[in-house]
Amino acid sequence: MPPGPLVYGEHVTYFDVASTAPLHPVARQALTAALDEGWADPARLYRSGRQARMLLDAARETVAEVLGARADEISFTGSGTQAVQLGILGALAGNRRTGRHLVHSAVEHSSVLHTAEQHAAAGGEVTEVGVDRQGLVSARDFAAAIRPDTALAVLQSANHEVGTVQPVTETAAAISGVPLLVDAAQSAGRLPVPPGWSLLAASAHKWGGPAGVGVLAVRKGVRYASPLPADERERGRVPGYVNVPAIVAAAASLRAVRAEAERENARLHALVERIRAQVPRLVPEVEVVGDPVNRLPHLVTFSCLYVDGEVLLTELDRAGFAVSSGSSCTSSTLTPSHVLAAMGVLTEGNVRVSLPYGVAEADVDRFLAVLPDIVAGVRAPLGLDLAVPAASGRQTLVIDALGKRCPLPVIELAKRIGEVPPGGTVAVLSDDEAARLDIPAWCEMREQEYLGEAPAADYGRDRGSAYLVRRTT
């Protein structure tokens, strides 16, 4: 039986499996058994060591079978992040004679971006391939970024924030001859692994295995040189002692969720489709983001105008729902989500719902029932009329939002755009980085015309930028 949704504390339903999934019952059983039988060093020849080695080998075979790899292509790491980092650095080192050029999409996980930054700082070159408004990369654009000195390309199987499934197979064919690393953290166990990869990374806690187990698969024939000091374990790719009981539990749960996936995916897909359809009807000024068709079955993301995402998450938690946010416009972190920014969609008020296996339809219905009042309550102190007010007749308006943080510049724009008639122009002065993303996104949602950006100095200010909007209606 698939696990039910995790409930912690009292009456809190867990809708954040994209961050980490509840431990699958099969994983729990396998972990308990392996703690008794697989505790010894699998590199030793005495009986308990041989027993641990047999369990480790069996786990490797299981993972390889599910991922469509050979057992000797699989190495276990300490996390999915470590698998990605070792995969990138090892492939770059192995292909250094080809060159030092790395290509990746603009919506990759931060583990890819941080590794690319390190590579660039060490003298390598990096090209970032953009995506469309659905978060989808084009195989043609990816191929156009390839150069004779390209040593590695990186493309996720599905996006961790909006659920868009990427064209991995088409991209692999388009860049034929260049190794492709696929980050399959969000899709492994849920969807079949797409063919075409040269290196693959995954993370057990995303599919219901224990935390602390990652998977790095390297195809035979792919040049790979460990970026770390030599170690005899895991074919020299990952140094250190392996956690055999956790690996056994990870393999058992991967096989279990893959066996359940076809039936459960259909059910979760229908529940997500209900959320995608109902949220814009129930809540005004909401944008559902991510590809509506090519998407993960269990994940949906939407952005609410004029709402701080962290405040909204706190209120949902009080109502009994644990969800996540791709928005980083908070008092502690003023950098918007790089995924939402690359897509050109709203970065404020972002909510990501990712449903666990076995979730009850009643929980989804309850979420849809409480969401409208929660959003309205968060917006209420703003005194904001969501309809564009009647014009006062003035042709131009300058809104000084300098020093105000997300989502306040957009809120000020929404409140005051009615002070100019259709055809009139509003200049929003802001030094908040999120405004550069959210004001164009607001214009698209509200069918207003975004005219671009100008120096704030044009309006007598010594910092920030002016974001120009023409009222159309």
Secondary structure by P-SEA (a helix, b strand, c coil): ccccccccccccccccccccccccaaaaaaaaaaaaccccccccccaaaaaaaaaaaaaaaaaaaaaccccccccccccaaaaaaaaaaaaaaaacccccbbbbcccccaaaaaaaaaaaaabbbbbbbbbcccccccaaaaaaaccccccbbbbbccccccccccaaaaaaaaaccbbbbbccccccccccccccccbbbbbcccccccccbbbbbbccccbbbbccccccccccccccccaaaaaaaaaaaaaaaaaacaaaaaaaaaaaaaaaacccccccccccccccccccccbbbbbbccccaaaaaaaaaaabbbbbbccccccccccccaaaaaacccccbbbbbbbcccccaaaaaaaaaaaaaaaaaaaccccccccccccccccbbbbcccccccaaaaaaaaaccccccccbbbbbbbcccccccaaaaaaaaaccccccccccccccccbbbbbbbbbcc
